[in-house]
Structure formats: C-alpha cells, structure tokens
Amino acid sequence: MRMNFPWLQFNRITQRIGPGLPLEGGIDIGLPKGTQITALCTGPLMGAGTFRHADGSPGFGVVTQKCAGVGNVYYQHITIANGIRNCGNGNCGGQIVHIGQLIGTSNSPPGDVEVGIDSQWGGIWGPVSSHKPTDPESRLRKLVAAGGNPSVNDKVTPSIAGSNPAGLTPQTPSPGTDWVAQLQGEGVKIGIFILALVLVAFGFYLLFTKQVNSAGKKLAKTAVKAALL
C-alpha cells in the first residue's frame, strides 16, 4: 500500500544543491511551523540529535535513517519526536524507524525542512558517505513511488555535488538510553567471566581437598603400622 507524505511537497522547494548554493546538502521544503514530518521508509536509525551553529548557538534537530536501495536519508531543521534516541554514526542500538512514523515537526525559523541522502558530515547525519551529496529529488520521488522500498539495484546518476551546510557543526549526541543496553551487555559478559572464575576456583578447592584427604589417610595408615611395630 502506497503511503502519503503530506510534508514532502516538491512544489515548495526553496533551496537545493546547485552552482549558486554549493554548501546546500539536500533540498529545503518550505513548511508551516508544526508540520508533522514522517519517515519515508522502514529502516534502522543511523543518527539523531541537535546540531549547533558555528557561533555555538543551538540549531535544530536531525534524524537519519537507512532506506534500502537509496541510502541514509536525513531530515533536518525539526523538533525530534519522543521515542527517537540520540545517537550518531550508525551506532543507534538497532532502533528501527518505520515508514509513516512521526519523527518530528518543522520549525519556524528557519521555516523549512531539509531532506537529503548520504551526507558527508557524520555524527547525527549517520556514517560519512564515500560519495559527495547530490540533489536527492529524483531518488526521493522513486522512494515514495516504491512505497519506501525501491529495488537495491536502482541507480540514479549523481547531479551537482555539495558539501557541508554553511555554519553548521554537529553537536556531540547525548547517549540517550543506549548506555543502558551497553551496560547490560557488558554486565552479562562480566557475570559470565566471574562465574567461570568461581567454577575454576571451586574445582581447585575440590582437587586440593581430595589430595589433602588422601594424604591424611596415608599418614594415618603409616602411623598405625609404626605403632604396631
């Protein structure tokens, strides 16, 4: 079943990668404040958090997910929805973002939502891509037309390349709740290690006890023989 994405209005693009905008990373879509932004596919979370401007002032939220056959799609300039954990560089604890899921709402300013594919900025934008950013419109249209799951063999010829968006620096993602899962995993490993040590120590104890008992019996027999002589 084909999903509808009311926020993805290609007729409202305000900026895109091009000769006059070499620092634009995707396409900007002008939207009213509070517009719900929903995921275009089902795929693992690759990054989420808030960037900061070059002057240190807080920017806006970014959510990045992997869409099979397309790449890592990021949604920027949003207020991130509850339930999306902060993470970066693809280390997001296996969280899955589902097609049509609310991932955030648009802000004003800046009055637009940027969406792009395979950025080179890392962190909350997901793993750094080996390809330069290109205008994502044709791939986004194909993604939507295919119901969020285009063929992995589909290829789109890259257009004009861009680079890091002007004045933006990724803010180090806060660990969110991922640290809980990490501690739980480490705790299991430590518990197994301690149990192994206890079992080994107990084995040595039994062996030592057996040897002591055996030596004691031999000593008792020797003492009895000596007393009878």
Secondary structure as GFF3:
##gff-version 3
##sequence-region A 1 229
A	DSSP	three_ten_helix	10	12	.	.	.	ID=ss1
A	DSSP	beta_strand	13	15	.	.	.	ID=ss2
A	DSSP	beta_strand	27	30	.	.	.	ID=ss3
A	DSSP	beta_strand	36	38	.	.	.	ID=ss4
A	DSSP	beta_strand	43	53	.	.	.	ID=ss5
A	DSSP	beta_strand	58	67	.	.	.	ID=ss6
A	DSSP	beta_strand	71	80	.	.	.	ID=ss7
A	DSSP	beta_strand	96	97	.	.	.	ID=ss8
A	DSSP	beta_strand	102	106	.	.	.	ID=ss9
A	DSSP	beta_strand	112	117	.	.	.	ID=ss10
A	DSSP	three_ten_helix	123	125	.	.	.	ID=ss11
A	DSSP	alpha_helix	137	145	.	.	.	ID=ss12
A	DSSP	beta_strand	168	169	.	.	.	ID=ss13
A	DSSP	alpha_helix	178	228	.	.	.	ID=ss14
###
